[in-house]
């Protein structure tokens, strides 16, 4: 049906009506006092969301632009960096670091499996001359639904003492606890079309004091993505370049909603939706691509063996107006991904799972017990 | 009055209600067939607007990001480049080119005066060894309301034969004729919050075949702002990174409106509004900062001698709900700027001029004939 689509991809995520309506307001001048007030509130709420007293800067970019800024402002050409790669986004950061002339050491894991934290420990403990300048980790690997063990990897980075940890939190921020200051994370990048519940177009970079220290000796040429002008402007509740005023109106509304819900409730909700989705898939005999102990709370990837993943997506879209994501690169056609990130409630999961059950029946998948998926999901939701 | 503000700054410009409502639609997946159709239409209409058969690429950036992409993809470190500087934006491109290690030669003109095309001719004709690789020109200098003579400067660039012309058309695109293919302009950068009639958040870069030839030897490290992935993706009606879906919904609506109005009508309207504004200011004894033969059709800067520019802005805002822009850098407090770019009609100019007249009366400015400003504006509008 027209205008009836339910977005269950891992971004863009569903946007609350109140946010959409905020964005439909006429723009105001970005150098006005009224806009400064909006910036002030957003900056304060962004710090709350990021659990940090340090800077959270707002860029007119996608999440990829934010991650590039997070690298080139704090690392140098020739710097030895470890990049965890177990999916498409980790791969992208490795290529990006290479493009900027860093000496990149890829720490691979199979797509669908979490990064082995022990490899990071060995490399970091073995680096007696402190040559490793950065560790780049994708927290929630959107392409596979794997949540990497950021807390443990970060402990080894802290024990190393010298190098920075640069985190792709694009689909984990607002979906799982990332206490930036408590853990001492240095650079955390994210994008608006994910846990923030607003459309794409804004990138965010949180930067620690240690990162700013590294900035002083960072020499990669940069201008639009140079973070210092953003930091200086943010201190005056403004921006160095014209910001996307209407998206920021949306951000203000969305952050207020998040604040009202509270961080713990937000994280618990994502946990609950993930558990319900996974329980349902198991009951329906649908193999999950990521293991239980490394499950992203943003997206669940399913690797069906007795039905074509693309056919599932097709029926879900055509008959139930639900958009699921497919696999990327070599996973194309092998998995489908169900997003449960941001503005998603329990009812949405029940609707999606019951539609999935019906889809499997339409496709003539054998051996499933009708109602078993929704029963499993409902049990999780009822008990949590 | 709340929600009654009339934006007369040179960006963000007023946004049509239909565009605002397009942006308030729920986002759809950026990798979906439905979104590809939107991209296809936008790309086609962007080429129409730019009067080019070559590429017009869409980036999630401000206009500054688009201009950076326009430089670093086609020029190299050490390249000799001429940068015209007669205002804040020209100055920015000079600093940016320097940041990326280019050998920058600034061609200055007084702020408020147009660039001297003869200096470009001399430099380019004198460059027998073809060392000049780029000429960077701000077409409409937003900070002063001066329209530089792009056509003439470009003729000297064409006569030189080797170097590229890189144009900041941020406030001229859609406000004055820029026949990109006919003139053979190489790189033309712009931003959404100007003639496009949509909020900020999208940058555009038009690139000629000659520019793509230069791309092959361009070595400045870049990733998010590397234009080749945008070109390749655009050919498939998609984007390399998540695009600002809702802004692109707005863009689609705005470009349809522009197509319906027609390029000639759009340019004639901007010409008419500019002429009316300038005639009114002259009648009111308000000195215009830019000369008549170099007047931007996007913004008119006024340098009042018998009243404080900031007081004028204050009364216009407080009593008439009209936002004017102030002066930047050393022009702060010395000029005010009245935007008439994008979604602005004849009635808006009459409202603004009559409010300005009333403002001058409130401020006790002597020697003005009440009604003379609006009479002069009305005459222009009635006769054109």
Interface residues (C-beta under 8 A of the other chain):
Chain A: X3 X5 X7 X9 X11 X12 X14 X15 X20 X21 X23 X24 X25 X26 X27 X28 X29 X30 X31 X32 X60 X61 X62 X63 X64 X65 X68 X77 X95 X96 X99 X100 X101 X191 X193 X199 X200 X201 X220 X221 X222 X223 X224 X225 X241 X242 X243 X244 X245 X246 X247 X323 X325
Chain B: X3 X5 X7 X9 X11 X12 X14 X15 X20 X21 X23 X24 X25 X26 X27 X28 X29 X30 X31 X32 X60 X61 X62 X63 X64 X65 X68 X77 X95 X96 X99 X100 X101 X191 X193 X199 X200 X201 X220 X221 X222 X223 X224 X225 X241 X242 X243 X244 X245 X246 X247 X323 X325
